[in-house]
């Protein structure tokens, strides 16, 4: 028996080794440099763990600030110098910069066009390494090698110096970084010979606009591995050569050293949004006995584990790079804002406390988060598939905010409302979580908050969005206002608001139905048909309306911003995800299919966006704009209109042509990734799975597209496994010929999500020409 058993053990060892090797190989496909031309502040942060608070990254222009609060800033591949390494990178949150240097003292970062004007240093990208959890670069001005890594709450630095009697480390605390805008106050001081602490409080542009009484504070407590020979300070007022503390705007310290050749000095910096004491506690919990190498290994092991929950094989190397880089961005965004002791920041300046579960563990994390606008077509679907704990954290965060504020805030920066979009899809995202089986929160409270979000306008704060919701309820649509504003009478973005509110009302209606709230369901489902009020049958387009019910004059369907936010009527007409069948019937199936197919034919010439123009709004006048949220579902609508092969064709083409593997051509050309949304879309489309309705149905479905890889092994969030296999797959074989699910023929281009989540094996046979008989008889359910 023993002899017979040995070959089996050997086989198991080989299989295990193979699986381990596959997991270890995943990181080589993560390239954080993709899309770093014109990228947002939170985008390029390689030295971090999934959803970490500590997101360390080099900055090329972060000190320049952000005039409008949202533009590209931080790291740009077109720049050739680094000014510092910054710890905090979130939506509207940035601060605590560190920079090693040698030679004469400089305490300002200087100018991009003149690297001698400050402490910034040129660098060569041949000497730069960026991967998930680790960053390394050689600073040419100083011949210093900088390395970064992180735990959830602690940033790790290692600076390897040349021999120099004028080496130093600058702690630049009191200056703006990225989207943080004005510094209100700052402090940094040496606690003893090697420990330092402090904070910076900022007043970001979007906090000023949407939550004017709020502030964003960032705290730190750290240690440097070598006692400095001397310490000096600086502020906006000047330099003090013999001070170990600084207070106010521009506050910072410089730690002076005499270094030997290749001498490494390390820093470990604990972070918090609540207090320096909690920054110290976070440090003690995660980094007290952890070396730089240990932290690096831990970070990369974490990324291996999380990224390997979806393991793809086959396909070309570029597609794998797009896939795992997209997944990396999806798991990087929306960072933890709570401490190891469960404290988290409240809007009023007090400190909240997370509850513990029956095992004494904290039940969830509290997040900082960009708006969820469009996230139901990417992030939430990915979370629900394999990362339900992230979805649960998002829900719980928003419920904590609701308990404090009485309203949802779409975007959150330390519990401050920083939406910026003016609509609020938090209720929809939470209702979808409920329908997708994401639980573990107070359902009654969640429904109360969702209903309040959809139906209440009285005393509504501007940062909660939907300022025209009363007008929407009164008229059944939001009336157009010529002035660029939104109030209780309507909005300048009235048409897009009408479509969005109709969709979110549908989501709330379905949750009401699930909970047996019949009256609420009746009111909400009626509101979900608000899109019909602005549909112009003569044009077969949505068309903004005045309060008296007349369509606005001088209407141009491709004109953005007039009635439509970040889009136009051509794009937004397809924004009826709650009831595609009704939209298709209104337009006429043949015309619907012809128009939509022609839109993609035309848009393909501009890479499905704004062509090669490097601008976040480059495609805003296009017929289709994959670089922005309103369009992300429409390539999947052919599954509803009887031509699923066109969904297969166009989703594959978007994956191949809109997405790239270059710093400039990454997510379009300089498009807006929004904390992992476009990356998540690629992941779902590459798997061939998507839901137009964003899981808002009473019984959600999944539509099927054209998987890119020969095989995908998915660790589902419920602990089960799903295998997606394709036969005869190739770059030209994008069309599904037939399908089997768990050994039985699947004749529809969709299936119910609860069936998919049972796991098993989905097998698709692919071909180079459409099979126009597969998936056409029974479209996905539409009206419910």
Secondary structure, 3 states (H helix, E strand, C coil): CHHHHHHHHHHHHHHHHHHHHHHHHHHHHCCCCCCCCCCCCCCCCCECCCCCCCCEEEECCHHHCCCCCCCCCCCCCCCCEECEEEEEEECCEEEEEEEEEECCCCCCCCECCEHHHCCCEECCHHHEEEECCEEEEEECCCCEEEEEEECCCEEEEEEEECCEEEEEEEEECCCCCCCCCEEEEEEEEECCCCEEEEEEEEECHHHHHHCCCCCEEEEEEEEECCCCCEEEEEECCEEECCCCEEECCCCEEEEEEEECCCEEEEEEEEEECCCHHHHHHHHHHHCCCCCHHHHHHHHHHHHHHHHCCEEEECCCHHHHHHHHHHHHHHHHCCCECECCCCEEECCCCCEEECCECCCCCECCCCECECCCCCHHHCHHHHHHHHCHHHHHHHHHHHHHHHHHHCCCCCCEECCEECCCCCCCCHHHHHHHHHHCCCCCCCHHHHHHHHHHHHHCCCCCCHHHCCCCHHHHHHHCCCCECCCCCEECCEECCHHHHHHHHHHHHHHHHHHHHHCCCHHHHHHHHHHCCHHHHHEECCCCEECCECCCCCECCCCCCCCCCCCCCCCCHHHHCCCCHHHHHHHHHHHCHHHHHHHHHHHHHHHHCCCCCCCCCCCCCCCCCCCCCCCCHHHCCHHHHHHCCCCHHHHHHHHHHHHHHCECCCCCECECECCCCCCCHHHHHHHHHHHCEECCCCCCCCCCEEEECCCCCCEEEEECCCCCEEEEEEECCCCCCCEEEEEEECCEECCCCEEEHHHHCCCEEEEEEEECCCCCCCCCCCCCCCCC
